[in-house]
Amino acid sequence: MKIVVLGAGQVGSTVAEILAGEENDITVVDIDAEAVTGLQERLDIRTVVGHGAHPEVLLGAGVREADILLAVTSNDEINMVACQVACSLFNVPTKIARIRDPAYLKYPQMFAQDALPVDVLISPEQLVTLYIEKLIQYPGALQVLDFANGRVQLVAVRAHRGGPLVGHELRALREHMPSIDARVAAIYRRGDAVMPNGDTVLEADDEVFFIAASKDIRAVMSELMKLERPVQRVIIAGGGNIGRRLALALEDRYNVKIIEKMTIPAQQLSEQLSNTLVLKGDVADEELLLSENIGHTDVFVAVTNDEEANILSSLLAKRLGARRVMALINRAAYVDLLQSGEIDVAISPKQATISSLLAHVRHGDVVEVHSLRRGAAEAIEAVAHGDPTTSRVVGRTLEQIRLPSGATIGAVVRNDEVLMGHHDLLIVADDHVIIFLTDKRQIPEIERLFEVRAP
């Protein structure tokens, strides 16, 4: 597949690196010559220096032969105009644009094919807000990811000493919960992947990825850890796009406070939010946090535009007694370093954005993609098509499907029915199959499995 990526920033460079390793022809365009030179030196891709919305620059990038234009520059307007140029002049089949300003997203009719022809809109702030909402909904979870329109969820938790299943073989899960079907998709122990089977003994501090119907998630979590009490009080540090969106999403269900340093944005927040207490102040002000009963706060989530402020305020909130703290962090090295310490969840907007992008550039009928463990692993929802003569999966049981090493089928969604991935489950046409891969380098092999071939 030929893909032209506009923007060599964090998202553009990361998605180019991922896709270049998956048998795709990638060209990256950016006005920053140093950035594209650095990419070309370490990746097997083409690069072009120039303005991403300029017709001649796009022509030089090979957009006329492109299957996908991926516009992820830091400028919304450049991304939109580039999609218009790619459609009007070069008839590019799929045009994807990152749009950050919520004012544009209020008017979806702008992006119709007879207006600004954007096929897929990616809003990082919206994706991060939904991600944090799920984490608040399931206290104690490290990740909560939806598949099949929310009917199935993949959840990552840290196994705690004293959890009913800790110290026991995984097959005991069925004995503990005979009426609930769930599947452990992967275990990470001291950073290494452990492929689970019924004999695997769960250890304290294991990072466990399990999959189950959404209605059963809490019950399964209770087997792996002491279930935390439901969230009531939330403090949001930062009143920017993400902070405002998050407060709007939470204020009718929780007791929400938001801290914003700047006077005018704080005043605007107080007018836009009806059930949220808006506080003007520094998110790392110890006296302010103490005065707002930080010690009785269930979740403190720092989402300012300054990742150092997010880190420091989260560490301070934790030390002052906040039950759970989350911080928005852009640098991957910080994410790995801090999530294993006092910060409970390090949120990477880059990873959330990339997960959304990947669903639209995978081969075969891939509905959903989630990038896991800072991009090292992936979970995919793929639709099975064809019949036993044209498909490598339809008409076969799971044990008959030749999955690459490190891949497991966690569940299958058939119409409205959720079926766990047991060895004797037969795949039929139109099944939504949810696959977990501990090694993302196996993606091309999974894609080939789900492609329909000539009879």
QUIQUI-V256464 format. One record per backbone hydrogen bond with DSSP energy under -1.0 kcal/mol. NH is the residue of the N-H (numbers start at 1). CO is the residue of the C=O. If there is no record, write none. Layout:
NH|CO ; NH|CO
This chain:
3|25 ; 4|68 ; 5|27 ; 6|70 ; 7|29 ; 13|9 ; 14|10 ; 15|11 ; 16|12 ; 17|13 ; 18|14 ; 19|15 ; 20|16 ; 22|19 ; 25|1 ; 27|3 ; 28|46 ; 29|5 ; 30|48 ; 36|32 ; 37|33 ; 38|34 ; 39|35 ; 40|36 ; 41|37 ; 43|39 ; 45|43 ; 46|26 ; 48|28 ; 50|30 ; 54|51 ; 58|54 ; 59|55 ; 60|56 ; 61|57 ; 62|59 ; 63|58 ; 65|62 ; 66|63 ; 67|2 ; 68|2 ; 69|94 ; 70|4 ; 71|96 ; 72|6 ; 79|75 ; 80|76 ; 81|77 ; 82|78 ; 83|79 ; 84|80 ; 85|81 ; 86|82 ; 87|83 ; 88|84 ; 89|85 ; 91|87 ; 92|86 ; 94|67 ; 96|69 ; 97|120 ; 98|71 ; 99|122 ; 104|101 ; 105|101 ; 107|104 ; 110|107 ; 111|108 ; 112|109 ; 115|112 ; 116|110 ; 118|116 ; 119|95 ; 120|95 ; 122|97 ; 127|123 ; 128|124 ; 129|125 ; 130|126 ; 131|127 ; 132|128 ; 133|129 ; 134|130 ; 135|131 ; 136|132 ; 137|133 ; 138|134 ; 141|138 ; 142|156 ; 143|156 ; 145|154 ; 147|152 ; 151|148 ; 152|147 ; 153|212 ; 154|145 ; 155|210 ; 156|143 ; 157|208 ; 159|206 ; 160|224 ; 163|160 ; 165|223 ; 166|163 ; 167|202 ; 168|165 ; 170|200 ; 171|198 ; 172|169 ; 173|170 ; 176|172 ; 177|173 ; 180|177 ; 183|211 ; 185|209 ; 186|209 ; 187|194 ; 188|207 ; 189|192 ; 192|189 ; 194|187 ; 200|197 ; 202|168 ; 205|159 ; 206|203 ; 207|188 ; 208|157 ; 209|186 ; 210|155 ; 211|183 ; 212|153 ; 214|151 ; 216|213 ; 217|214 ; 220|216 ; 221|217 ; 222|218 ; 223|220 ; 224|221 ; 225|221 ; 234|255 ; 235|299 ; 236|257 ; 237|301 ; 238|259 ; 244|240 ; 245|241 ; 246|242 ; 247|243 ; 248|244 ; 249|245 ; 250|246 ; 251|247 ; 253|250 ; 254|250 ; 255|232 ; 257|234 ; 258|277 ; 259|236 ; 260|279 ; 266|262 ; 267|263 ; 268|264 ; 269|265 ; 270|266 ; 271|267 ; 272|268 ; 273|269 ; 277|256 ; 279|258 ; 281|260 ; 285|282 ; 289|285 ; 290|286 ; 291|287 ; 292|288 ; 293|290 ; 294|289 ; 296|293 ; 297|294 ; 298|233 ; 299|233 ; 300|324 ; 301|235 ; 302|326 ; 303|237 ; 310|306 ; 311|307 ; 312|308 ; 313|309 ; 314|310 ; 315|311 ; 316|312 ; 317|313 ; 318|314 ; 319|315 ; 320|316 ; 321|318 ; 322|317 ; 323|297 ; 326|300 ; 327|345 ; 328|302 ; 329|347 ; 335|331 ; 336|332 ; 337|333 ; 338|334 ; 339|335 ; 341|338 ; 345|325 ; 347|327 ; 352|348 ; 353|349 ; 354|350 ; 355|351 ; 356|352 ; 357|353 ; 358|354 ; 359|355 ; 360|357 ; 361|358 ; 366|364 ; 367|381 ; 368|381 ; 370|379 ; 372|377 ; 376|373 ; 377|372 ; 378|437 ; 379|370 ; 380|435 ; 381|368 ; 382|433 ; 383|365 ; 384|431 ; 390|387 ; 391|387 ; 395|427 ; 396|393 ; 398|425 ; 399|423 ; 400|397 ; 403|401 ; 407|404 ; 408|436 ; 410|434 ; 411|434 ; 412|419 ; 413|432 ; 414|417 ; 417|414 ; 419|412 ; 421|410 ; 422|420 ; 425|422 ; 427|396 ; 430|384 ; 431|428 ; 432|413 ; 433|382 ; 434|411 ; 435|380 ; 436|408 ; 437|378 ; 438|406 ; 440|376 ; 442|439 ; 443|440 ; 446|442 ; 447|443 ; 448|444 ; 449|445 ; 450|446 ; 453|390
